[in-house]
Amino acid sequence: MKITICIGSSCHLKGSRQVVEKLQELVKKNNLTDKIDLAAAFCMGNCQNGVCVTMNEKMYSLSPETTEDFFNNDVLPSLVAPF
């Protein structure tokens, strides 16, 4: 799975570095380095909505404070294969 985090000017000012660091920490803590590829992009064209993150072609707006909830509520469930 690929998760892309915007590191452009607007998102940088809204905490993209902290979002990247938190996602890196959570991926490592959950032993998912072989399943999740974190990438960076410069502008995703949604500057007004905070730190832009895409996963599975869906865009999310995060802040450093909401990153862990995003990981637990959106990332982890999407890794579970349907039965």
Buried (B, 14 or more C-beta within 10 A) or exposed (E): EEBBBBBBEBBEEBBBEBBBEBBEEBBEEBEBEEEBEBEEBEEBEBBEBBBBBBBEEEBBBBBBEBBBEBBEEBBBEBEEEEE
